[in-house]
Amino acid sequence: MTSYADFYRQSIDQPDAFWSEQAKLIEWHKPFDRVCNYDNPPFVQWFEGGQTNLCHNAVDRHLADRAGQAALIAISSETGSERTYTFQDLHGEVQRMAASLKALGVAKGDRVLIYMPMIAEAAFAMLACARIGAIHCVVFGGFASGSLASRIEDAAPKVIVSADAGSRGGKALAYKPLLDEAIRLSSHKPDAVLLVDRGLASMEWVAGRDHLWNELRETHADAHVPCEWLDSTAISYTIYTSGTTGKPKGVQRDTGGYTVALAASMKHIFDGRAGETFFSTSDIGWVVGHSYIVYGPLIAGMATIMYEGLPTQGMDKQPHGGIWWELVEKYRVTVMFSAPTAVRVLKRQDPALLTKYDLSSLRALFLAGEPLDEPTARWISEGLNVPIIDNYWQTESGWPILTIANGVEKKPSKFGSPGIPMYGYNVKLLHESTGEELTVPGEKGVVVIEGPTPPGFMQTIWKDDKRFVDTYWKSVPSKLVYSTFDWGIRDADGYYFILGRTDDVINVAGHRLGTREIEESISGHPQVAEVAVVGVADALKGQVAMAFAVLKDSSLAQDSAAALKLEGEIMKLVDGDLGAVARPARVRFVTALPKTRSGKLLRRAIQAVCEGRDAGDLTTMDDPAALQQIKDKVAV
């Protein structure tokens, strides 16, 4: 077996030979002439001259060998629906959607904005766009009208695909009024809106503009829409980075490089095998949903689960607390992908739920989205008895930057570390001020990637090459390198540890501290289930750390004496781990932390509340009451 060290080194030293080999994992309509064009740094073009199609590789090429195999398993614990589409079924549905979009005037190169809940039709729409060469832009379902309007304006879609409503915790969220208001606010008006009626909310109809999917689907029931062969460098989609303020920042992805990158990652990183089942608990509104709900598993010939609902029991008592594990058992899931925050939520449930179901099919659980703390990693590792593989990447990268490539060579994970650099990523640690490369284990620097960035990485920012260069490639003095804007350290074995965003650094009386380091320390207390630390402006010290913790036993927070004792214990713990300078000014106990529906902590919103500022756009927040709790605690 090839050692991973040799595999990685070839990808860096001989990229053309390496990626030419990986390109054999997909089907090409026309072979490429040049593997990598890096003549105009930092812009890179992969597989120039080649032609392929994402939808062909995800659906059509599997028809010969696995037409009757499960491809898309759409489950909603919100509506009680569950349906499996074979590759043959999916092929038919995607062609019906493609024919419907074409009938509404969509042509190659046009944009289609998708504003959808986690339902099968959302996947049909994405694949249909890829099929006909349209550029899709998926916006997280339920985004507020103002945020949606700015994305409509930037993407300028010919057609918008949406639905009457999504549902969360048994409550329907009507999309149509939000969409209508967004279109009213935007200077760009789509030619048409295609709507899926789920029967969850009434819709006001705009004559001549609005069309019903159910009707168009019948009209095009027998549609035959061939794949449009696209240049490898043609745009496949744009996706807006979460937390964007001001003008939206659309990450632009190519076609050929992305297809190859996903095919390679499914083999080398996720060890996904055709005929098996992949379950990612993310949302198509985020990059994980693009890469590892829709495209990646299907390219690998796997069935993919698309799940709408909570991971735990909601107010309406649905679903039950073991719903994810029930699905693993029922569909014999072999690879699962979730987020550390979701696991921390599960950690507060009955641990018996981890042993109630037959999870013997599961080979690994991958976690990404934010750093994975060691206590949470140990808990889920011991509960599932399978490898827990952290991985670190970004919307911009499209697939993991740091993780473990067990499909190449089995390597142990290290709790607290997402792993080692993946093939194609020339990862370095640089000093933030001098740009000097840091090579001594334990030295803290900015995590950067030297160009050329690998296939699947963003091409540029949609319609703004200058912003792409200025934002990502000019932050380190005298070095043209891509900045992840994350602090990191590397140990003697080459494993990286992510310490938090460079813009989440707290400057306490001249001492620079990463919020992640303080969170890691606090997480070590046996009573802490999850924690968020933010830097708050202080007249004397510049900034101080403020911690908000969720306890495993919430009753302790109600007892003022017990809470005070716990706060003292936590501060003493931080003193011992990091020194008195890192000690939080206060540790406040809450029952929930404000997060997006994808599970990311809204640290900037917490910081804004602590400093008495407007928390900004909170339309992606999962539970508004969580932020209110923090407001109440700060006010005391």
N, C-alpha and C positions, 0 to 999 in steps of 0.2 A: 504493500500500500504506500502511496506517495505521502511523505510527511507534509503536514500543513506548512511548516517553515519553507520547504522547497516550493510548494504550490504558491504561497504568497509571494515569495521572492521572484518567481517567474512572472507573476502578474505585474510587478513593479519594474523589473529589469527588461523583460521581453513582452511588453503589453500587446503588440500586434500578434505574436504567435499565441499568446495566452487567450486573447479574446476571439481570435479566429477559431480556436478550438471550441470555446463556449458557444459561439454562434451556430454550431452544428446542432445545438439543442432545440432550435426552432426551425420552421420551414420558411424558405425564401422563395418568392416568385422570381426574383432576379438576383443573382449573386452580387455581392458588393465588390467594388474595385479597390477600395482603400479602407483599412481597418480603423485607423485613428488619424484625424487631421487636427493637429494642434499648432497650425501655422499662425494663428491669431490669438495668443493667450489673453485672457483666461478662457476664451470660447473654444469649445471642442466639438468636433463633428465625428460621430461614430458610424462606421459601416457605410461610408459614402458610396453611392452608385447602386446600392442594394435596394430592393423593393420587397415589402412584406405587409402584413396586416395583423393587428392585435386580435381582432375577432376571429380571423381564420385560425390563428394559433391557439386561441382559447376554446373554440367551438368546432369549426368545420373539420379540422384535421383529425379529430377524435371519432368522427362518424364511421369511419371504416372499421375500427376495432372495438369501439365501446358506445355505439349509438344508444343502446338500451340501458347503459349504466347511469346511476344517479349523478347529476352534475350540480344542480342548484337545489338546496333544501331550504325552503322559505318557511320560517316559523314565527308566529306572533303569539306570545303569551298574553298580549293585550286583547286580542280578538278571538283567541282560541283556535286559530287557523294553523294548519300545517300541511304543506304540499311539497312533493318531490318532483322535480323536472329532470328527465333524462337528458342526455346530450342531444338526442333527436328532438325532444320537446323544446329544449332551449333554442335549438337551431330554428325551429318554426316560429317561436315567439319573437326572437330577435329580428327575423325577417319581416314579421308583421309590423313590429315597431319601426324598423328601417323604412318600410314602404309608407307608413303613416307619416314619418318625418319628411320623406321626399315629397309626399303629396302636399305637405304644408310649405314646400319651397326650400327645404334644406338641401344644400349641395356641398360638394367637397370643399373644405376650408371654412365653411360657415361655422358659427358657434351655436351651441345648444346649451342653455343653462338648465341644470337639473336641481330642483328644489323638492326633495322627496323624503318620505319616511323610509324605514328599513323594510321595504316590500319588494317582491320579485320584479315588479315593473321598473324599479329603479335600476336594477342590473340589466334588464332588457334594454333600457334607454342608453346606458353607458356602452354596452356592446354594440347596439345599433349605430351609435355615432361612430365608433371605431370601424364598423363594417363599411360605412359609406364615406368615410374620410372627413366627417365633421369633427370639430374640436369640442369636446364636452367640458363643461365647467360645473362641477357639483358644488352646491352651497349647502351647508348643514341645514337640515330640516328644522324649521321653527325659528330661524334667525329673524330678528326684528326687521321691520320694514325699512328703516334707515340703512342698516347694514346691508340688507339684500339689495336695496336701490343702488348703493355705491358699486356693488359687484355687477349688477345689470349694466350700469353705465360703463364700467371698465371693460367688460367682456363683449358688450354689444351683441347679444344673441339674436339670431333670426327667430328662434322658437324657444319657449320655456316649457319644460315638462314638470308638472307638479301633481298634487293630489288634494282632495278635499280636506284631509286632516291626517295628522300623526296621532299617536297615543302613548302616554307614559304614566305608569302608576294608575292605570284605569281611567285616566282623564284625557279626553280628546282635545287636541290643540288644532284649531282650524287654521289651515294654511292659506286658503283662498283669500280671506280678507287681508292677510299680511302681504300676500303677493300682489293683490290689486293696488294696495297702498304703495308698495315699492315701485310698481310700474308707474303710478301717478307721480311719484317723487323723482323718478329717473328721467333724464333728458332723452335717453334712448328708449324707444318703444318697440317691443318685439312684434313681428308680423302675426304671430299666432301663439296661443297657449294650449298645450295638450294636457288634459286633466284626467286622472284616475279617480273615479268615484267609489270610495270604500263604504259609503253609507254611514259615515261617522259625523258628518257636519253638512249643513245645507250650503249651497253655493249660489251666489248671485252671478248670472250669466252675462257676459259681454258679447253681444251678437256680432258675428263676423270675425271675432278674434279667438274666442274660446271654442275648443273642440273636445269631445269626449272620447277617451281612449277605447272604451267598451264598444262604441259605434265604429270607430276607424278600424279597430281590430277585426270586426266582422267583415267590413268592406274589403280588407286585405287578408282575409283568412287563408287564401292559397298563394300568397305572395312569394315570388322568387326574386330575391335581391342579391346578386353576387357581391363578393367582397371587392372593394376598390383597392387596387394595389398602390401602396403609398411609398414614396421615397423614405428610406430609413430615417433621414433627418427631418421629415415632416412632423409637424406638431400633432401629438396625440391628444393632449388635454392641458388645461390650466387649472390650478387649484390655489386658493388664497390661504396664506399662512394665518393660523389662529393668532388672535391678539393683535392683529394689524391695526394701527391707528392712522388717521389721515387717509391718504390715497391708498386704496387696496394694493397689496403686493402679490401679483399673480405669478406663482411658480409655473414655468413652462417646461413641458416634458416632450421628448421626441418619441418616435415610434419604434424603430429597429433596436436602438440601444436599450430602451426600456423593456422590450419584449425579451431580449437576450438576458438582461440583468435579472429579471424575474425568474426566467427558466433556470438560470444558474443558481439563484438563491434557493429555489425550491429543492434543488438537488443537493447542493453543498452545505447550506445552512440549516434548512428545515427538515432535510432528509424525507421529503414528501414523495410518496410513490403512487403511481397511477392506480386507480381503483380503490384508494383509501379515502378517508374523510378528514377534511381540515375545518377547524372551527375557530374563527376569529371573532371576538366579542366586540369589536370596534364598530364604527359607523362609516358608511360610504362618504359622509361629509369630511372625513379626515383621510390623510394619505394612506394610513394602514388599511382602511376600507377599500381604497383603490387597488393597492398592491396585493393585499392578502385576504380580501373577501371575494373580490370579483376576478381580477386577472391572474394572479399568481397560481392559486390552486387549480383553476381551470386549464391554464397552460400546461400544468403538470399532469393533467388527466385525472384530477381528484374531484370528489364531490366537495362542495363548499356550503357551509351552513350560514344562512343569513337570518339573524335573530333580532326581532323587535320585542323589547321588553326589559324588565329589570333583572338583575342577577339574584335578587333576594325578594322576599315577600313585601309587597307594598301595603298601603292603607286598605286596599280592597281585598287583602288576603291573597292576592294573585301576583306573581306565580308563587309556588312554594319555594322555600329557601334552598332546595337542592336542584333547581331547574337545570342549571348548567351541567351538573354531574349526571342528571337523568338523560340529557341529550348525548353526553359522551357515551353512556351505556347503550342507549337505543340505536345510535348511528355508528357505533364502533369507531369513534373519533380516535385518530392516531396522533395528530398534532393539534395542539391548542395554543392560541395566541390571545393574551389579555393584557391588562395593565396592573401595575402594583397597587393603585388605588382600589381597583375592584377586589383584589385579594385582601386588602386591609378591611374592606367592607365585609367580605366573607368570613374574615377572622373573628368577627364579633358574633357570628352565629354558632349554633350547636355544632361542635366538632364531629359529632356522630354522622353528620351529613357527608363527610368525606369517606366514610367507610360503608355507608348504606348502599351505594351503587357499585356495580361491577365496572371498574375503571381499568381493567387489565389490557384493553386495546391501546391505551394512551402511552406513547413513548416519551413525550416531552411536553412541558408547558413553557412557552416563550412569553416573556413579559417585556413591555416597552412603554414609552410615553413619558416617564419620569424616572429618576433614580430609584432603584429597589433597595430598601433598607434591609440590613442583615436579619433582624428579628422576624420580619415578614417572610423573607426568603426561607429561613429555617422552618418556620411554621408550615408553610405550604409544601415544602420539600418533604418533611416528615409525614405530613398528612396524606400526600399523594404517592409518595415513594417512587417518583420518577424524576429525571433531571429537570431542574428549574433553570432555564437559560435566559438570562437577562440579555437585552440587546439595546443598543443606543443608535438612534438615527434621527432624521429630521424630515419635515415636509420636503425640504430642498433636495435631500439625498435620494428619496424614493425607495430605498431599501437599506438594511443595516450597515452601519459604519463600523461598529464594534460589537462583537458577539463571539460565539464559539461555532466553528464550522465542523460539526460532528459528522457531516456527510463526507468530509475529506479525511479527517482523523479525529478519533474520539479524544477529547480533552476535558479535564474537570472544570467546572465553573468555580469561581471564587465568590463567596457571598460578599455583596457590596460592590462588585465589579461587573460591568457589562461584558467584559472580555478583552479580546485582542483585536487589532485591526483586521478587517476583512480584505480579501484579495481585491486589488484595484485601487484601494484607498491608501495613499502614501501619507499616513497620519504622523504628525509631529507635535511636540510640545514646545512652544516658544515663549520666551520672556515677553511680557506684555509691552514693556517700554523699549527694549533694545532690539527685539526680534531675534535674539540669540537662541539657538536650539538648546534645549535642556536635556541632558543625557543621563544625569545621575538619578538613580531610583529615588522616588519620594519628592523630587523637586516639583513645585507647583507652577504650572504655566497655562497658557491658552491652547486649547486643542485646535489644531489647524490641519488642513489637507493641502498638499502640494498638487498642482496641476500636472498632467491633465486629470480631471476628475473622471471616474469610471462611467461606463454605460449606465443609463438609467438615472443619472444625476440630472439636476435641472439644467436646461440649456441657457436660460436667461430669465429675466423678469419680463412678463408679457408686455410688449410695446415699450420697453424701457431698458435698453442695454446699458445705458450710463448708470442708472440706478443699481443694476446688477453688479457692475464693477465697483462702484463707490461704496455700496452697502457691504458686500461680502469680501472683496479682494483688496481693500486699501486700509484695513484697520490696524495692521501690524507694520510698524515703521520699516521702510526700505525693503519690504518683502511682498511679492505678489503671491499670496496664499489665501485660500478660502478659510475664513474664520467661522468656527461653529458658535462663537460667543459663549463657550463654556470653559470653565476652569477644569483642569484635570491633573492627576498625578499618575505615574507609571511605576509599577513595582519591578523588582529584579527579574521577574519571569516575563515581563512584557505586558502584563495585564493593566488595563487602565481603570481609574476610578474617577468618576465625574463628580465634581464638587459643587456644581451649581453655575448659574449664568454669570457671566462677567458683569452684567448689569444688575445682578442681585447681590453684589458684594456690599457688605456693610463696612463702613469706615468709622470705627469706634476710636476716637481720640488718636487718629493716625494709624491704627492697626486695621489692616484689611482682612476681613473674615468672610468666608463663603457661608451663606445661609444653610447650604446643604450639610456642611460640616457640623453645624450646631444641631440640625435636625437629626443627623445620624446619632449624635451623642444622646439626645433626649429619647430617641427611639429605643435606646438600650435599657430604659427603665421598665421593669416588668409590668407596670400598670398602664403604660402608654400604648394605645392601639395605633394612632397616627398623629402626626404633628406637622404644623407649618410654622416657619420662622420668617419674619420679615424685618427689614431695617426701617426704623421710624426716626424721623428728624428729631434731634435733641439740641437744645440751645447750647448746652455745655460741651457735649462730646461729639457733636456733629450728627451722629446716629447712634441708636441703641437697638439691640435685638429685642424683639417682642415675639413670644411664643404662644401658640394656641394649640392645645392638645386635647385629643379625644381619648377618654379612659376606657379600659376594658370593662370596668365596673363603674357605670355612670353615677351610681348612688353616692360614690365618694365625693363627687364634685358638689353634691347638695349639702354635705356636712362641712361647714366652714372650717372647723378645726382640722378635719382630715385633709381638706383641700390645701390649707396652709402648710400642713406637714409635708404633703406631696410636693408642693411647689419648692419647699426647702430642699427636699431630697433631689429633685431634678436639677436645681441650681448647683448643688454640691457635686452631682454627677458631671455636669458640664465643666465645672471648675477642675475636676480631676482629669477629664479627657482633654480639654483644650486650654485651660487656664482661666483665671478670673476675668480677663478681658472679654472672653466670649460669653460670659454669663448673661442670660436674658434679663432685661430690666424687670419683666414680669412673665409669669407663665399662667395663662388663663385657660380654664377648662370649659370646653363646649361639647355638645353632643354630636355635632357634625361640622365639617369644614366645607366652605364654599368651593364647588368644583364645576367644571363644564360637564356636559352630559357624556363626554368621552373619558372623563375621569381625571382631568388635569386640575391641579389646585390653582385657584385664582389668587395667586400671591399678590399680584399688583392691586387687585380690588381690596384685599385685606389691608395692604399698606395704605391705600388711599383712605379707607375708613379710619384707620389709626391716626392718620394725619389730618383728618377732618376735611378731606377733599372728595370731589365727586368720583365715585367708583367707575364711571364710564359705562360702556355698553355691556350689559349683563344678560343678553338674550340667550347665551349658551349655558347659563347657570342651571344646574340640575335642581337645586333646592334653595330658593330665595331666603327661606327662614334661617339658613345657616349663616348668611352674611348679617342678617338682622341680629342674630345671637352675638356676633362679634361686635356689632355697633353697641348693643346693650352692655356688653362686658367692658368696652372701652369707656363708655359713658360713666361707669361707676367710679 
